[in-house]
Amino acid sequence: MPTPVETWAQQIRAGEVRAISRAITAIENHDPIADDLLKMLFYSTGRASIIGITGAPGTGKSTLVDRLAAAYRRAGKTVGIIAVDPTSPFTGGAILGDRIRMQSHASDAGIFIRSMATRGFLGGLARATADVSLLLDAAGKEIIIIETVGVGQDEVDIVRLADCTLVLLVPGLGDDVQNMKAGLMEIGHVFVINKSDREGADRLEQQVHAMLELAHESDGWRPAIARTIATDTKGIENLIAEIDKFLARAKASPEFYSREADHWSRRLIEMLESRLLDRLLGTKENKDRLAALASEVAQRKKDPFAAVAEILASAGNR
Amino acid sequence: MPTPVETWAQQIRAGEVRAISRAITAIENHDPIADDLLKMLFYSTGRASIIGITGAPGTGKSTLVDRLAAAYRRAGKTVGIIAVDPTSPFTGGAILGDRIRMQSHASDAGIFIRSMATRGFLGGLARATADVSLLLDAAGKEIIIIETVGVGQDEVDIVRLADCTLVLLVPGLGDDVQNMKAGLMEIGHVFVINKSDREGADRLEQQVHAMLELAHESDGWRPAIARTIATDTKGIENLIAEIDKFLARAKASPEFYSREADHWSRRLIEMLESRLLDRLLGTKENKDRLAALASEVAQRKKDPFAAVAEILASAGNR
């Protein structure tokens, strides 16, 4: 007879929505059962195409994701969406509105939507997103879309998961592309100029073009630029064609597997870090000792290097 | 006779610019000698007031930092400035310009300015900034100003170092304070409306005021709002008075030391993580094994949990 976790894993492989939702909750709560599940599901992963979408607030990310998902569904593909929200008491309302609008897909079993909040995750958000992405992959979603507000290191870590990263820009939303989007310019595979019927779209496209030319002069590959008006479902098919072109090219390249291996190197290190820390700080006694040492360091009664040496020594593994 | 490191530490305590600069370079390069130095200098730290300044590009951070530093110098205080730059091929020029302008202080031995680039540091930037801040503290700088572009988790980690955090806003730079500055609203101690002669300053002040009222309704303390026109050196003395008021209040509060202890808890954990990883992955042999395992995982020949267990087992500390 299968164990409860095996049954659960089987339900996830079959794409059962409630089983998937429960598993995401387990991941978010750092429930150890999530690791058991992911271990079981791991060999069912690696089949999805992961598309990352990032852009400042106001660029129309949610609408674009909505239209992309609908287009993929029309093409017969199953879709998973992970919307990573920078949560705050001040933005909760607007974000919630977006999510409700996206529930227009709620009756379609071929699409799964989940939003994940930044709050409480801090550095762990990229890891949780990666785990949820594995889960949706195992659940048979052929296209996984990860949506983030692209501003900090966290978001950069998140989009690193993606096989193809879209960077959204809109005309007139602060024209200092130079300043605001520097990090994004380096991670984008397709640059999407949304709301492209607005004034300034041509100029923005020229700016992006000039920058990409500057950045990618030597290595042969240059990111594509696609124009969309997501609210009117315009430019979506062309955008999908650009994504497909990029993915086909990327998967044919010898770098694709080394990129995957690099990704797993980073993830293994993260997992090692959290195992080692659990061992060192996992008990209440150990946590209390850390707090006492930190307080001594704060009062300059002990230097931090001596405190670290003390913890390592007492763990019997100096 | 003192060892070379002891001599170096002595030069830093005496505020010698070249000795400080060399130490910062050692920190940036992860040179183990930096730890030796910081261990020696640690008991000379804890005296500086650390002021964090964060705000989007275009809010006039560098100019404000420049004017603040000049005002502190007039009051006879020594100043250290750490400017944390999100570096990119696209912004290098502008940032360099700012730094050159700030070198107007170059002939003043009571002020030390250093910019640190994001590139290459990734998650380690907050740690490097914290170490440089300790160093400047040991070098006798009474005021340490840490300047960052406030957008991601990295920046939030950096400003956590500060005893008092200023959040810079300007009228008319995208009025969706709600969206863009959510994280910052929660970490700011003084909100500075710079370029306050611009249209929209009153409205922005009202917006900030309303938000702060909403966020801080219960806990008694509400962040101050100060208006400046940094380019004309207007409002600077008033801003310093608000900073002093906050610092006096904070240092008198019982939470001040628990905040310091929390800070050192986090730092000790970071140091433990890096020690443990060094031990596990410090040799070329171990690094090669990690790369080989990551490649197996990428090809789905092994699951990541099994790979982690294998590394821990072979390190003899399962």
Interface residues (C-beta under 8 A of the other chain):
Chain A: D35 L38 K39 F42 Y43 T45 G46 A56 P57 G58 P86 S88 P89 F90 T91 A94 L122 G123 V151 G152 Q153 D154 E155 L173 G174 D176 Q178 N179 M180 A182 G183 M185 E186 M211 L214 A215 Y257 E260 A261 D262 H263 W264 S265 R267 L268 I269 M271 L272 E273 R275 L276 L277 L280 L281 L290 A291 L293 A294 S295 V297 A298 Q299 R300 D303 P304 F305 A306 A307 V308 I311 L312 N317
Chain B: D35 L38 K39 F42 Y43 T45 G46 A56 P57 G58 P86 T87 S88 P89 F90 T91 A94 L122 G123 V151 G152 Q153 D154 E155 L173 G174 D176 Q178 N179 M180 A182 G183 M185 E186 M211 L214 A215 Y257 E260 A261 D262 H263 W264 S265 R267 L268 I269 M271 L272 E273 R275 L276 L277 L280 L281 L290 A291 L293 A294 S295 V297 A298 Q299 R300 D303 P304 F305 A306 A307 V308 I311 L312 N317
